[in-house]
Amino acid sequence: MRHPLTRESMVDQLPPRLSVLRLGHRRDRDKRITSHLGLTARAFGADEVVLSGEEDPSALETWDSVTERFGGPFTSRYEPKPMPWLRSVSKKESATIVHLTMYGQPWRETVSSIPKDKPVIVVVGGTKVPGEVFQISNYNVSVVNQPHSEVSALAVFLHSFVGPLDGKESFEDAKMKIIPSEKGKIVINQEEE
Ligand SMILES: C[S@@+](CC[C@H](N)C(=O)[O-])C[C@H]1O[C@@H](n2cnc3c(N)ncnc32)[C@H](O)[C@@H]1O
């Protein structure tokens, strides 16, 4: 059985329940990695990516364009005030805040304790993460206690939390579908059929 917070169970539930918050985006420096972070969030089962830091419409356009072509549901938005949002969530206990950090508790020991009956916000940093995030997060989770990348940390965490998403049912309303191929590239454009 797949995780209750997976795509199928989310379809009729708004607001999205598995969010990835990109903290401290820097438009010039982080453009590519932030873009990959959102694509990883989508591919590995999150319902939305929330951008914060410097405004960057091109990141949202990239994510929306991929969702339009390869399916969803997946949404993206810009949050101008991420810390007030996290404080409010923490105060109301309206979602579980999971902060990915190399200083946190090992993911293998932590993931199974994260509640699955409540919305989850996965926080990943860009620039230096404010110390308060460590305090208000319900879980500070490390994917190996070594510095690496927000993209790799997110992929490992989501794969373990959501479970594998290789099934054809995972993405709805896709215009483009990739058929797994031993060699070469097979893409079906459903609009042309
Ligand atoms: C490349 S790091 C930069 C961190 C930033 N310079 C700082 O001092 O806080 C960006 C983000 O990747 C994630 N990250 C990097 N290594 C990680 C690890 N071993 N486990 C979990 N997350 C990690 C964290 O979310 C971190 O905020």
The ligand as an SDF file (V2000), in Angstrom:
LIG
                    3D

 27 29  0  0  0  0  0  0  0  0999 V2000
   23.7430   22.8410   -0.0300 C   0  0  0  0  0  0  0  0  0  0  0  0
   23.0350   23.1390    1.5280 S   0  0  0  0  0  0  0  0  0  0  0  0
   23.5700   24.7660    1.9650 C   0  0  0  0  0  0  0  0  0  0  0  0
   23.2410   25.1250    3.4020 C   0  0  0  0  0  0  0  0  0  0  0  0
   23.5940   26.5650    3.8190 C   0  0  0  0  0  0  0  0  0  0  0  0
   24.7760   27.0500    3.1970 N   0  0  0  0  0  0  0  0  0  0  0  0
   23.6890   26.6510    5.3380 C   0  0  0  0  0  0  0  0  0  0  0  0
   24.7530   26.9440    5.8580 O   0  0  0  0  0  0  0  0  0  0  0  0
   22.6760   26.4120    6.0050 O   0  0  0  0  0  0  0  0  0  0  0  0
   21.3710   23.4570    1.0950 C   0  0  0  0  0  0  0  0  0  0  0  0
   20.3720   22.5520    1.7440 C   0  0  0  0  0  0  0  0  0  0  0  0
   20.5850   21.2070    1.3540 O   0  0  0  0  0  0  0  0  0  0  0  0
   20.0250   20.3540    2.3280 C   0  0  0  0  0  0  0  0  0  0  0  0
   21.0550   19.3880    2.7300 N   0  0  0  0  0  0  0  0  0  0  0  0
   22.3600   19.4140    2.4180 C   0  0  0  0  0  0  0  0  0  0  0  0
   23.0020   18.3530    2.9530 N   0  0  0  0  0  0  0  0  0  0  0  0
   22.0560   17.6350    3.6080 C   0  0  0  0  0  0  0  0  0  0  0  0
   22.0900   16.4180    4.3560 C   0  0  0  0  0  0  0  0  0  0  0  0
   23.2090   15.7370    4.5380 N   0  0  0  0  0  0  0  0  0  0  0  0
   20.9290   15.9730    4.8850 N   0  0  0  0  0  0  0  0  0  0  0  0
   19.7790   16.6620    4.7040 C   0  0  0  0  0  0  0  0  0  0  0  0
   19.6900   17.8080    3.9960 N   0  0  0  0  0  0  0  0  0  0  0  0
   20.8150   18.2900    3.4740 C   0  0  0  0  0  0  0  0  0  0  0  0
   19.5730   21.2290    3.4940 C   0  0  0  0  0  0  0  0  0  0  0  0
   18.1730   21.4530    3.3990 O   0  0  0  0  0  0  0  0  0  0  0  0
   20.3510   22.5100    3.2540 C   0  0  0  0  0  0  0  0  0  0  0  0
   19.7280   23.6180    3.8170 O   0  0  0  0  0  0  0  0  0  0  0  0
  1  2  1  0
  2  3  1  0
  2 10  1  0
  3  4  1  0
  4  5  1  0
  5  6  1  0
  5  7  1  0
  7  8  2  0
  7  9  1  0
 10 11  1  0
 11 12  1  0
 11 26  1  0
 12 13  1  0
 13 14  1  0
 13 24  1  0
 14 15  1  0
 14 23  1  0
 15 16  2  0
 16 17  1  0
 17 18  1  0
 17 23  2  0
 18 19  1  0
 18 20  2  0
 20 21  1  0
 21 22  2  0
 22 23  1  0
 24 25  1  0
 24 26  1  0
 26 27  1  0
M  CHG  2   2   1   9  -1
M  END
$$$$
